[in-house]
Amino acid sequence: MEKKKRKFNEVIFIICCISVPIIQWLIFYVYPNFSTIFMAFRDMQGVWSLDNFTRFFKELKLPTSDIRLAFRNTFLTFGILFVAYPFKVMVSYFIYKKVPGSGFYRIVFFLPSILFSVCTTMVFSRIIGVNGFIAQSVGEILDLGYTPELLQDERFANTVVLLEMLWLQFPGDLIIWGGTFTRIPHDVLESARIDGVNWWQEFTKITVPMVWPTVALQMVLMFCGIFGASGAVFLLTKGMYGTMTISAWMYLQLYNLTGSPHTSNAYNYMSAVGLIITVIAIGISLGIRKWTDKAFEEVEF
């Protein structure tokens, strides 16, 4: 009898421990997400329709629409991130190999990522501001006759935002890749060096295949967030001067909303846009996952 009572108390204790996070998950994750899906198929009167989806595709066709510009900049941003991805891995690889000055490079590359984004954005804005040498050099090289405001000029703003994003992209995965590379058995690399393998062959034929599960996971996560690629657009320009991206556009649609949310269709429309890009991102991610699974055979070590 006492044993059954103790078992009952253990079950009650476990239920009490897990009930709070489960309730929190249901309230703050399940309910909002399902509610958002339903909102996508309603207008501001609560009538079920496909008007929000129709509006999205109509606006996407307009050459001068903000959403079309946002998609273009988002894909451009993601494309640059994708091209820079192999170089990020290689930078981490060389630091792992302890090239001369690797400790200094590790600090320089990683320092911006441990600071608040507001701080790094402020520093970057000062560097490329009118009082900085970069803006002055641009004015002199292009013979403008004045020092341009690089973040307030449509000719330069988007390029400057992309450069800031690249500046902060390289340090992001140093810890992940450093830990991944250190798992490679030293005996394998030493044997390769004895066989006369150079650094490029070691990297492409040995290192990458052995850490491919991490590479594949990073690529899938990258494509999952394809429509969230925006860098610090909101902090630098608030989407103005031709720098708008999808995530910044969606945020500003609600941030600049005037009046009561109950009298506006903005929430329903943003729910529809979010649902569309989520479906597209899932399809792309599944395709990339299928490709990465076939690229290399799994290596156990």
C-alpha positions in Angstrom: 0.0 0.0 0.0 2.8 2.4 0.9 4.6 1.5 -2.3 1.5 2.4 -4.4 1.1 5.6 -2.5 4.8 6.5 -3.2 4.3 5.7 -6.9 1.2 7.8 -7.0 3.1 10.8 -5.4 5.8 10.4 -7.9 3.3 10.6 -10.8 1.7 13.6 -9.3 5.1 15.3 -8.9 6.0 14.6 -12.5 2.7 15.9 -13.7 3.1 19.1 -11.7 6.7 19.6 -13.1 5.7 19.2 -16.8 2.3 20.8 -16.7 3.6 24.3 -16.4 5.8 24.2 -19.5 3.2 22.3 -21.5 0.5 24.9 -20.7 3.0 27.7 -21.5 3.7 25.9 -24.9 0.0 25.6 -25.7 -0.8 29.2 -24.8 2.2 31.0 -26.3 3.1 28.7 -29.2 0.3 26.5 -30.4 -2.6 28.9 -30.0 -0.8 31.9 -31.6 0.4 29.9 -34.6 -3.0 28.2 -35.2 -4.7 31.5 -34.7 -2.4 33.1 -37.3 -3.3 30.4 -39.9 -7.0 31.1 -39.4 -6.4 34.9 -39.6 -4.8 34.5 -43.0 -8.1 33.3 -44.4 -10.2 36.1 -43.0 -10.8 39.8 -43.7 -11.2 42.5 -41.2 -15.0 41.7 -40.8 -14.1 38.1 -40.0 -15.5 36.7 -43.2 -13.7 33.7 -44.6 -12.1 34.4 -48.0 -8.9 34.3 -50.1 -8.7 38.1 -50.5 -5.5 38.4 -48.5 -3.7 35.9 -50.8 -5.1 37.6 -53.9 -3.9 41.0 -52.6 -0.4 39.6 -52.1 0.0 38.3 -55.6 -1.5 41.5 -57.1 1.0 43.6 -55.2 3.9 41.3 -56.1 3.2 41.9 -59.8 3.4 45.7 -59.5 6.9 46.8 -60.5 6.9 49.7 -58.0 5.4 47.9 -55.0 7.3 47.7 -51.7 6.8 44.0 -51.4 8.4 43.4 -54.8 11.5 45.5 -53.7 11.5 43.6 -50.4 11.6 40.2 -52.1 14.4 41.4 -54.4 16.5 42.6 -51.6 15.8 39.6 -49.5 16.9 37.2 -52.2 20.0 39.4 -52.9 20.8 39.3 -49.2 20.4 35.5 -49.0 22.4 35.0 -52.2 25.3 36.9 -50.7 25.1 34.9 -47.5 25.0 31.7 -49.4 28.0 32.6 -51.5 29.9 33.7 -48.3 29.0 30.5 -46.5 31.9 28.4 -47.9 34.3 31.2 -47.1 33.1 31.3 -43.5 33.8 27.6 -43.2 37.3 28.1 -44.6 38.1 31.0 -42.3 37.1 28.8 -39.4 39.2 26.0 -40.8 42.3 28.1 -41.1 41.8 29.5 -37.6 41.4 25.9 -36.4 44.7 25.0 -38.2 46.4 27.7 -36.1 47.7 29.8 -38.9 50.0 32.7 -37.8 47.9 35.2 -36.0 45.0 32.8 -35.6 44.4 34.0 -32.0 44.2 37.6 -33.0 41.9 36.8 -35.9 39.6 34.8 -33.6 39.3 37.8 -31.3 38.8 40.3 -34.1 36.2 38.2 -36.0 34.3 37.1 -32.9 34.3 40.4 -30.9 31.4 42.1 -32.9 29.1 39.0 -32.4 29.2 39.3 -28.6 28.1 42.9 -28.6 24.6 44.1 -28.8 23.4 44.6 -32.4 22.5 48.2 -31.5 26.2 48.8 -30.5 27.7 47.3 -33.6 25.2 49.2 -35.8 26.1 52.5 -34.1 29.8 51.8 -34.5 29.3 50.9 -38.2 27.2 54.0 -38.8 30.0 56.2 -37.4 32.6 54.4 -39.5 30.7 55.1 -42.8 29.2 58.5 -41.7 30.0 61.8 -43.3 32.8 62.4 -40.8 34.4 59.0 -41.6 37.1 58.4 -44.1 35.0 55.9 -46.1 32.3 58.3 -47.1 34.9 61.0 -47.9 36.8 58.5 -50.0 33.7 57.6 -51.9 33.0 61.3 -52.6 36.5 61.8 -53.9 36.7 58.7 -56.0 33.3 59.4 -57.7 34.2 63.1 -57.9 30.9 64.1 -56.3 32.1 67.3 -54.9 30.6 66.5 -51.5 30.7 63.8 -48.9 27.6 61.6 -49.4 25.4 60.2 -46.6 25.9 56.5 -47.6 22.9 55.3 -45.6 20.6 58.0 -46.9 21.4 57.7 -50.6 19.7 55.1 -52.7 22.8 54.8 -54.8 24.8 53.5 -51.8 22.4 52.5 -49.0 21.7 48.9 -50.1 25.4 48.2 -50.8 26.4 49.6 -47.4 23.8 47.5 -45.6 25.1 44.3 -47.3 28.7 45.2 -46.4 27.7 45.6 -42.8 26.0 42.2 -42.9 29.1 40.5 -44.4 31.2 42.2 -41.7 29.2 40.5 -39.0 28.7 37.1 -40.8 32.2 35.6 -40.5 32.4 35.4 -36.8 29.0 33.8 -36.2 30.0 30.2 -36.5 33.6 30.2 -35.2 32.6 28.4 -32.1 30.5 25.8 -33.9 33.1 25.1 -36.5 35.9 25.1 -34.1 34.3 22.4 -32.0 33.3 20.5 -35.1 36.8 20.4 -36.6 38.4 19.4 -33.3 36.3 16.2 -33.3 38.2 15.0 -36.4 40.7 12.3 -35.3 44.2 13.7 -35.4 45.5 10.3 -36.7 43.5 10.7 -39.9 45.0 14.1 -40.7 48.5 13.0 -39.8 48.2 10.0 -42.1 47.0 12.3 -44.9 50.0 14.6 -44.4 52.4 11.6 -44.6 50.7 10.7 -47.9 51.5 14.1 -49.2 48.0 15.6 -49.1 48.1 19.4 -49.4 45.8 21.7 -47.4 43.2 22.0 -50.2 42.9 18.2 -50.6 42.7 17.8 -46.8 39.9 20.4 -46.6 37.8 19.1 -49.5 38.5 15.4 -49.4 38.8 14.7 -45.7 37.6 17.6 -43.5 34.4 18.5 -45.3 33.1 14.9 -45.8 33.8 14.1 -42.1 31.9 17.2 -40.9 29.3 17.0 -43.6 26.3 16.4 -41.2 27.1 19.8 -39.6 27.5 21.5 -43.0 24.2 20.0 -44.1 22.4 21.1 -41.0 23.7 24.6 -41.3 22.7 24.8 -45.0 19.2 23.5 -44.2 18.8 26.1 -41.4 20.1 28.8 -43.7 17.4 27.9 -46.3 14.8 27.7 -43.6 15.5 31.3 -42.8 15.7 32.5 -46.4 12.9 35.0 -46.0 14.4 36.3 -42.7 17.6 37.4 -44.4 17.8 41.1 -43.7 20.8 42.0 -41.7 20.5 45.2 -39.7 18.2 46.9 -42.2 15.8 48.2 -39.6 18.5 49.6 -37.3 20.5 51.2 -40.2 17.8 52.6 -42.5 14.4 51.4 -41.3 13.9 50.0 -44.8 14.2 53.3 -46.5 16.3 54.3 -49.5 15.7 51.1 -51.4 16.9 48.7 -48.6 13.5 47.1 -47.7 13.5 43.4 -47.0 10.6 41.0 -46.3 11.1 40.7 -42.6 11.6 44.5 -42.2 8.6 45.2 -44.4 6.3 42.8 -42.4 7.5 44.3 -39.1 7.0 47.9 -40.3 3.5 47.1 -41.6 2.4 46.5 -38.1 4.8 48.9 -36.4 3.4 51.9 -38.4 -0.2 50.7 -38.0 -2.5 53.5 -36.9 -5.8 53.0 -35.3 -7.3 49.9 -33.7 -6.1 46.5 -34.9 -9.7 45.4 -34.9 -10.5 47.9 -37.7 -7.5 47.1 -39.8 -6.8 44.1 -42.1 -3.0 44.4 -41.5 -2.8 41.5 -39.1 -4.8 39.2 -41.4 -2.8 40.3 -44.4 0.6 39.7 -42.7 -0.7 36.3 -41.6 -1.3 35.4 -45.2 2.1 36.7 -46.3 3.7 34.7 -43.5 1.9 31.6 -44.4 2.9 31.9 -48.1 6.6 32.4 -47.4 6.6 29.6 -44.7 5.2 27.1 -47.2 7.8 28.2 -49.8 10.7 28.1 -47.3 9.6 24.6 -46.1 9.6 23.3 -49.7 13.0 24.7 -50.4 14.5 23.4 -47.1 13.1 19.9 -47.8 14.7 20.0 -51.3 18.1 21.1 -49.9 17.8 18.4 -47.2 17.3 15.7 -49.8 20.3 17.0 -51.8 22.6 17.1 -48.7 21.7 13.6 -47.7 23.0 12.4 -51.1 26.0 14.6 -51.4 28.3 12.5 -49.1 28.0 9.2 -47.5 27.8 9.3 -43.7 31.2 9.0 -42.0 31.4 7.6 -38.5 34.4 8.5 -36.3 
